[in-house]
């Protein structure tokens, strides 16, 4: 029984460590689908051959070989996962440095702007998840605010609620200055993205498994409020 549980855990790890990507639509992600892999496997019963030598216990037979395989493969998966995390961190840092180089102004002004747009991104995601945009109204231009209100109203009319939860902003890249008071950049982020009906049933998306999204955000400067506001959100197809 323990051996079967070990094999099951290994297969689960293999599934969880696969990258999950999805295509995000502007203004919340409407329960994007995730690509999944399923595996089936069988186990054969074999006799255990136990050899005692002093305080050491050697386990032979097919079950011992499978257990060794599980432990070995688990170690490889762990190393691969950590290596991938380090590579992602290095790539994110490289992207951030490229953005800072492309921006104008002092180093302090650049860092402040990146912090401002990152906070705007998180506030809009939180407001979308709550289904009410008032808490993030200052983060929007009137055009995008009206568009998001319309989408949320349509969802309510259809008895649906789209959630974007546990949002992690992973990368900021591809900064483009569009004018003295406008620019665009790309956000790479992961989140739980799913849609519920009025009964709480999940109709699209996944409430337990994070998905990865790329979106290009366009910002305009409001001189009266003295802040940058999100004006347009363009999903980026990860397949390209």
N, C-alpha and C positions, 0 to 999 in steps of 0.2 A: 504493500500500500504506500509506504514512504517513497519507494522508488517511482511509483506512478505519479505521485504528487510532485516529485522532483522533475520528471519529464514534462509534466503539465506546466510547471513554473518556467521551465526553459522555453517552451513554445510560446508562453505568454510574453516573456521578455523579448523574444524574437519579433513578436508582433508589435509590441510597444515601442521598440527602438527603431522601427521603420519610420522614415520621415513621412509626415502627413501633410499634404498640400491641398489647397482648395482655391477656387476662384471667388473672390470677394466682390460684391456689388456695392455701389456707393451708398453710404448712409446706413451702416449695419449690414449684416452679411446674409440675412435671410436663411439661416440654416444651411450653409454650404455643405455639400456632401464630402465625405472623406474616403480616400481609397484604402481598402483593407485587404489583408491577405489571410486566408484561412489555411490551416494545416491539420491533417489528420495523421495519426500514427498508431501503431499497434505495439503491444508489448508481449513478449513471449516469456513463459515461465521457465526458469532454469533452476537447477539445484545450486545451493551455496556451498562452497568448499572453504571451510575455515581452518587455518593453520595457526596455531599459537606458538610463539617463540619468545620466551621470557615475558615481557610486558607488552609485546607487539602482537597485534592481531592482523593477519592477512586474510583478505576476502577474495576468493577466486570465483570462477564460473562466469556465465554471461551477465548476471545481475551486477556483479562487481565491475565488469567492463563498462556496462551502461552507466553506472554511477560515476565512474572515472570520466566518461565522456561528458556527462552532465556538468561535472565540476570544471573540467577543462574548458568546455564551451562557454560556461557561465563566466569564467575568468576572461576569456577572449572578448566576450560581449562587453564586460565592464571596462576593459582597456579601450575598446573601440569607442564606447560611449564617451569616456573621458577625453579621448583624443578629439572626437568630433566637437565636444563642447569647447575645447581650447581653440580649435580652428575657427569656430563660429565667433568666439570672443575676439580673436585676432582680426577676422574679417570685419567685424563691426567697428573695431577701433580704427582700422584702415579707412573705412567708409567715413567715419566721423572726421578723421583728419583731412580727408579730401574735401568734405563739406566746409570745414573751417577755412581751408585754403581758398576755396571758391567764393566765400563770403567777403564782403567789404566791411571796414570798420576795425576797431581795436579788438584785441583778443578778448577783453572783458565784454565788449558789446556782442561779439559773436557767441560767446558762451551763454550770455543772457538770452539771446534770441533763440538758440537751440533749446534752452530750458523752457522758454515761453511756449514754443510750438509743441514741445513734448507734453507740457501740462494741458495745452488746448486739446491735443489729441486724446489724452486720458479723460478729460472732462466730458468731451463729446461722446466717447464710448460709454462712460458711466451713465450719462443722461439718456442715451439710446437704450441701454439695458433697462433703465427704470421706466422707460416709456413716456417720460415727460422731459421736455427740453428746457424748461425755465431755468434750471440751475446752471445751464451752459449757454444761455442766450447771448451773453457778451462775447462768446467765442465764435459766433457765426456772423457772416454777412447776412443781410435780409434775404437775399436770394436763396442761399443754402438752408437758412432757418425755415423758410416757407416750404421748401422742398421736403425737408425731413418731417415737418409737421404733417404734411399731406400724406407721406408714406405711413407714418404712425397712425394717422386717422383711418386710412384704408385698412391697416392691420386690425385695429379695434373693431371696425365695422364687420370684418370677416371673422371676428372672434380669435384673433391670433396675436401672439406676443413674441417678438424676436429678442433673444438674449445674446449679449456679448459679455462674457464674464471671464475673470482671471486673465485680464489682458496684460501681456508682457511685450513692451516695445523693445524689439531686438536690434533693429538697425535703422539708421537714418542715413540716406544716401542721395546721390544725384541732385544736388542743389543747382537750381537754375534761376538767375536773376531775370525777371521778365520786364521790370521797369523800376522806377524809383520807389514805387509803393506796392510792388507785387513780386512774388517769387513762388517757386514750386520746389518740392522735394518728395522723396519716396520714403514711406514708412514700411518697414518689415516687422510684422508682429504676429504673435500667437495668441489664441484665445479659445474659449469654449463658445461655440456658435451654434445655436439651435432655436427652433421655433416651437412654441407650445400652443395648443388650442385652449378653449375655456375650461376644459376638464383637466388641464394639466398634462395632457398626453403630448409627447414629442412627435411632431408631424414631419419635421425635417431637421437635419443636423445631428449633432452628438453632444450630449450634456456631460460626458465623462472624458472625452478624448479631445485634446487641443488640436487645432488646425493652424496652419501657417498661411498668412495673407501678405500680399504686397498691394499697397495703394499709393497713388500719387496725389498729394494734397497741394492745392493752390491757395495761397494766402494773400489777402489785401490789407493794407495798413489803414486804420481808422484814425485820422489825425485828431478828431475831437475826443475820442476815448483813449487815444494814445496806446493802442494795442493792435496786434496782428490778428486778423479774423480769418477763419476757414471759409473759402468762397466756393470751392468745387472739389469733389473727391472722385478720382478716376481709378477704377480697379485695374490692376496689372495682371495679365494672364501669366501664371507661373510656368506654363508650358513653353513659352517663348524664351 
